[in-house]
Amino acid sequence: DVQLVESGGGLVRPGGSLRLSCATSGFTFSYYWMYWVRQAPGKGRERVATLYTGGGSTYYATSVKGRFQISSISGDNRENTVYLQMNSLKPEDTAMYYCAADGRELGGLIRTLGVIKEHYFEFWGQGTQVTVS
């Protein structure tokens, strides 16, 4: 079975840091687009960062550029994991953060449709809560 399991969320003061992890299993990690998507209370989902595991291409939302970094680790004997290092956190970063995976780069679709739906992605995690206060 495919699993995407997020962890690392919590309560942090403004200016602080957190590192989110997304442990994946059950699919070929290489050549996938990995996404971090967040949803703040009462707001729509926002694509925060994207990483292409096959080549390292990345994308960051303007709101997090320079503060967040997406990365991954993989190997034969290691669980394939995607990270989101979040620095200089602000109260407006408070949200549920979801990890998602798809074999396609979905940035164009997301921009065209203007919304993010779970079913756009092949795989979607259960989320981890980040609260900055």
N, C-alpha and C positions, 0 to 999 in steps of 0.2 A: 504494500500500500504506500501511496505517496504521502509524505508528511512534511509540513513546514511548521516548525515550532519556534515561536518567538519567545525571547526572554530578555531580561535586562532593564525593563521599565521600572519606574518608581517615582518617588517624590524627590525633587531636587530644588535647590534655591536658584533664583535667577543668577546667571553667570556661571553656573555649575556645568558639569559634564555627565553624560551617561553614554554607555555603549550598549546598543541593542544587538542581539544575536538572532539569527534565523537558522536553525539547524534543519537541514533538508535530508531526505532519504526517499528512495523509491523511484527516482527518475535519473536520467543521464544529465548530470549537473553541467557538464561542458556544453557550450553552445546554447545556453539559455540566457534570456534576459531576466534579470532579477530586479524586483521593484520593492521599494519601501513606499507605502501609501499611508497617509494619516487622515483621521477624521476628528475634528474638534467638535465639542458639543454644539449642536444646533447648526452645524455647517456641513457643506459637502466634502467629499473626499478630495484630497490633494496628492498628486504624485510628488513625492519628496526627492527621491533619488532613484537612479537606474544604473545597473551595471551589466555589461555583456560579458559573461564568463568565458566566451570564446576569444575575446580580443581585448578586453579591458576598457572598452568605451564606457563613458559615464555621462550621466545627466544629473543636474541639480536644479531644483526649483530656485527661482531668484530669492525667495524668502529665506533660504538656508545656505546659499552659496557662500563659501568662505568659512562657514561654521560647522557644517556636517561633512563627513567623508564616508563613502560606501566602499567596502572592500570584501574580499572573499578568500577563503582558504579551502583547498580541496586536495585529495590524495587518495591513493589506493587504500590506505589503512586509517584514514581519518574521515570522520563525518564531514560532508560538505556544508560549509557554513557561510552565510553572508552576514556582514556586520554593518552597523550604522553608528559611527562615532559622532556624537553630538556634543559640541562645545559651545560655550557662551550662550547657554540656553536662556530663552526669554519666556515670559508667561504665555505669549501667543503660540509657543511650541506645544502647549498642553493639548494632548490628543491621544486617541488610540492609534497605535502604529501597527500596520499590517505588512507582512512580507508576502510577496506574490511572485509567481514565476510563469513565464510563457516563452515559447520558442520564437515569438515574433517581437519586434520592437513596436510597441503600441503607442508611442508618443503622438504620432500623427492622428491616430484614431481618437485618442483622448482629447486632443486639441479640437478636432472636428466636432465631436459630439458634446464636448464641454462638461461631461460628467464621467465619473469612474464607477463602473459596476463590477461586482465580484465576478460575474460570469464572463467578463472580457478575458480573464486570465485562465490559463490551464489549471493553475494551482494557487491556493489562497490559504494563508494561515489564520490562526484564531485571534491574533492581536496581542499587544502588550501595552499597558497604559503608562503614559508619561505625563506627570503633573509637575509644572514649574510654578512654584509659589513660595 
